[in-house]
Amino acid sequence: MNNDIFEGKWKQLRGEVKVWWGKLTDDDLDKVEGNYDKLIGLLQEKYGYTREQAEKEWEKRTK
């Protein structure tokens, strides 16, 4: 999923992201603002993933 599609679908994806990664708060998701890199960074911070792990987790859930 490229960044333009990610930004466009963020409001739809936001609820699913919260279910998939329960440690992310509403405030965290507000900070993402539809930015893929910010989401990946949050996953790294909250879950201790490497960037590669965070991207793989995202891809696994969105395919």
N, CA and C atoms as a LAMMPS dump frame, in Angstrom:
ITEM: TIMESTEP
0
ITEM: NUMBER OF ATOMS
189
ITEM: BOX BOUNDS ff ff ff
-5.0000000000000000e+02 5.0000000000000000e+02
-5.0000000000000000e+02 5.0000000000000000e+02
-5.0000000000000000e+02 5.0000000000000000e+02
ITEM: ATOMS id mol type element x y z
1 1 1 N 0.859 -1.169 0
2 1 2 C 0 0 0
3 1 3 C 0.905 1.233 0
4 2 1 N 0.729 2.095 -1.004
5 2 2 C 1.577 3.288 -1.025
6 2 3 C 1.028 4.371 -0.103
7 3 1 N 1.812 5.401 0.118
8 3 2 C 1.437 6.432 1.082
9 3 3 C 0.154 7.158 0.726
10 4 1 N -0.077 7.413 -0.564
11 4 2 C -1.303 8.114 -0.966
12 4 3 C -2.541 7.296 -0.614
13 5 1 N -2.494 6.008 -0.883
14 5 2 C -3.62 5.128 -0.547
15 5 3 C -3.772 5.045 0.968
16 6 1 N -2.659 4.92 1.672
17 6 2 C -2.684 4.858 3.133
18 6 3 C -3.365 6.089 3.712
19 7 1 N -2.968 7.275 3.242
20 7 2 C -3.559 8.514 3.74
21 7 3 C -5.053 8.561 3.451
22 8 1 N -5.449 8.135 2.265
23 8 2 C -6.851 8.169 1.883
24 8 3 C -7.718 7.211 2.673
25 9 1 N -7.158 6.113 3.081
26 9 2 C -7.922 5.089 3.798
27 9 3 C -7.713 5.13 5.31
28 10 1 N -6.955 6.105 5.802
29 10 2 C -6.59 6.114 7.202
30 10 3 C -7.793 6.058 8.12
31 11 1 N -8.831 6.833 7.846
32 11 2 C -9.989 6.856 8.742
33 11 3 C -10.656 5.489 8.803
34 12 1 N -10.686 4.777 7.696
35 12 2 C -11.256 3.43 7.685
36 12 3 C -10.351 2.448 8.429
37 13 1 N -9.066 2.58 8.246
38 13 2 C -8.108 1.65 8.836
39 13 3 C -7.894 1.872 10.325
40 14 1 N -8.116 3.081 10.772
41 14 2 C -7.818 3.453 12.15
42 14 3 C -8.446 2.501 13.173
43 15 1 N -9.712 2.167 13.005
44 15 2 C -10.382 1.261 13.937
45 15 3 C -9.755 -0.119 13.941
46 16 1 N -9.404 -0.601 12.756
47 16 2 C -8.772 -1.916 12.672
48 16 3 C -7.39 -1.893 13.312
49 17 1 N -6.66 -0.812 13.106
50 17 2 C -5.32 -0.685 13.7
51 17 3 C -5.417 -0.762 15.216
52 18 1 N -6.431 -0.127 15.777
53 18 2 C -6.605 -0.143 17.235
54 18 3 C -6.908 -1.561 17.743
55 19 1 N -7.653 -2.321 16.96
56 19 2 C -7.942 -3.716 17.333
57 19 3 C -6.678 -4.559 17.211
58 20 1 N -5.945 -4.39 16.118
59 20 2 C -4.743 -5.19 15.881
60 20 3 C -3.656 -4.903 16.899
61 21 1 N -3.482 -3.634 17.243
62 21 2 C -2.418 -3.229 18.153
63 21 3 C -3.035 -2.43 19.298
64 22 1 N -3.5 -3.118 20.296
65 22 2 C -4.228 -2.521 21.407
66 22 3 C -3.434 -1.566 22.275
67 23 1 N -2.122 -1.603 22.192
68 23 2 C -1.309 -0.677 22.981
69 23 3 C -1.35 0.743 22.411
70 24 1 N -1.82 0.893 21.176
71 24 2 C -1.887 2.22 20.567
72 24 3 C -3.142 2.93 21.056
73 25 1 N -2.966 4.116 21.59
74 25 2 C -4.086 4.892 22.122
75 25 3 C -4.687 5.775 21.026
76 26 1 N -5.835 6.371 21.333
77 26 2 C -6.434 7.318 20.399
78 26 3 C -5.493 8.483 20.13
79 27 1 N -4.794 8.939 21.165
80 27 2 C -3.83 10.028 20.985
81 27 3 C -2.705 9.613 20.027
82 28 1 N -2.236 8.379 20.177
83 28 2 C -1.206 7.873 19.267
84 28 3 C -1.715 7.9 17.828
85 29 1 N -2.929 7.421 17.65
86 29 2 C -3.484 7.339 16.302
87 29 3 C -3.768 8.724 15.732
88 30 1 N -4.103 9.687 16.58
89 30 2 C -4.267 11.071 16.125
90 30 3 C -2.946 11.614 15.593
91 31 1 N -1.85 11.251 16.238
92 31 2 C -0.522 11.716 15.821
93 31 3 C -0.107 11.131 14.471
94 32 1 N -0.595 9.948 14.157
95 32 2 C -0.24 9.308 12.887
96 32 3 C -0.745 10.146 11.713
97 33 1 N -1.933 10.693 11.84
98 33 2 C -2.509 11.575 10.825
99 33 3 C -2.454 10.988 9.418
100 34 1 N -2.582 9.691 9.295
101 34 2 C -2.559 9.071 7.973
102 34 3 C -1.169 8.94 7.381
103 35 1 N -0.135 9.059 8.2
104 35 2 C 1.236 8.97 7.725
105 35 3 C 1.799 7.588 8.045
106 36 1 N 2.125 6.838 7.01
107 36 2 C 2.624 5.467 7.145
108 36 3 C 3.883 5.406 8.016
109 37 1 N 4.822 6.3 7.768
110 37 2 C 6.079 6.271 8.523
111 37 3 C 5.842 6.513 10.005
112 38 1 N 4.903 7.394 10.332
113 38 2 C 4.59 7.642 11.741
114 38 3 C 3.989 6.395 12.393
115 39 1 N 3.131 5.695 11.666
116 39 2 C 2.545 4.461 12.208
117 39 3 C 3.635 3.422 12.449
118 40 1 N 4.497 3.25 11.486
119 40 2 C 5.586 2.273 11.634
120 40 3 C 6.459 2.65 12.83
121 41 1 N 6.741 3.93 12.995
122 41 2 C 7.525 4.393 14.137
123 41 3 C 6.843 4.1 15.463
124 42 1 N 5.526 4.297 15.512
125 42 2 C 4.781 3.987 16.733
126 42 3 C 4.824 2.5 17.056
127 43 1 N 4.69 1.674 16.033
128 43 2 C 4.765 0.226 16.262
129 43 3 C 6.141 -0.156 16.798
130 44 1 N 7.164 0.48 16.292
131 44 2 C 8.511 0.217 16.795
132 44 3 C 8.619 0.631 18.263
133 45 1 N 8.105 1.79 18.567
134 45 2 C 8.2 2.32 19.93
135 45 3 C 7.386 1.502 20.927
136 46 1 N 6.139 1.212 20.6
137 46 2 C 5.234 0.561 21.55
138 46 3 C 5.447 -0.944 21.663
139 47 1 N 5.889 -1.565 20.564
140 47 2 C 6.012 -3.022 20.559
141 47 3 C 7.455 -3.526 20.468
142 48 1 N 8.407 -2.613 20.34
143 48 2 C 9.801 -3.025 20.28
144 48 3 C 10.185 -3.7 18.975
145 49 1 N 9.393 -3.47 17.93
146 49 2 C 9.701 -4.046 16.618
147 49 3 C 10.872 -3.297 15.988
148 50 1 N 11.591 -4.001 15.124
149 50 2 C 12.501 -3.3 14.221
150 50 3 C 11.625 -2.717 13.124
151 51 1 N 12.173 -1.838 12.319
152 51 2 C 11.381 -1.272 11.218
153 51 3 C 10.872 -2.384 10.301
154 52 1 N 11.747 -3.335 10.009
155 52 2 C 11.367 -4.436 9.123
156 52 3 C 10.225 -5.258 9.725
157 53 1 N 10.297 -5.532 11.028
158 53 2 C 9.233 -6.288 11.689
159 53 3 C 7.912 -5.519 11.631
160 54 1 N 7.961 -4.224 11.888
161 54 2 C 6.75 -3.405 11.88
162 54 3 C 6.124 -3.404 10.492
163 55 1 N 6.946 -3.267 9.467
164 55 2 C 6.428 -3.272 8.096
165 55 3 C 5.832 -4.628 7.739
166 56 1 N 6.474 -5.703 8.166
167 56 2 C 5.944 -7.048 7.894
168 56 3 C 4.621 -7.274 8.61
169 57 1 N 4.521 -6.812 9.854
170 57 2 C 3.259 -6.941 10.594
171 57 3 C 2.146 -6.175 9.883
172 58 1 N 2.448 -4.985 9.414
173 58 2 C 1.47 -4.182 8.686
174 58 3 C 1.029 -4.906 7.404
175 59 1 N 1.993 -5.373 6.63
176 59 2 C 1.701 -6.056 5.373
177 59 3 C 0.872 -7.314 5.61
178 60 1 N 1.22 -8.052 6.667
179 60 2 C 0.5 -9.292 6.986
180 60 3 C -0.987 -9.009 7.244
181 61 1 N -1.277 -7.913 7.892
182 61 2 C -2.665 -7.605 8.26
183 61 3 C -3.442 -6.904 7.157
184 62 1 N -2.756 -6.302 6.198
185 62 2 C -3.469 -5.531 5.181
186 62 3 C -3.522 -6.203 3.828
187 63 1 N -3.048 -7.406 3.732
188 63 2 C -3.105 -8.112 2.433
189 63 3 C -4.329 -8.969 2.332
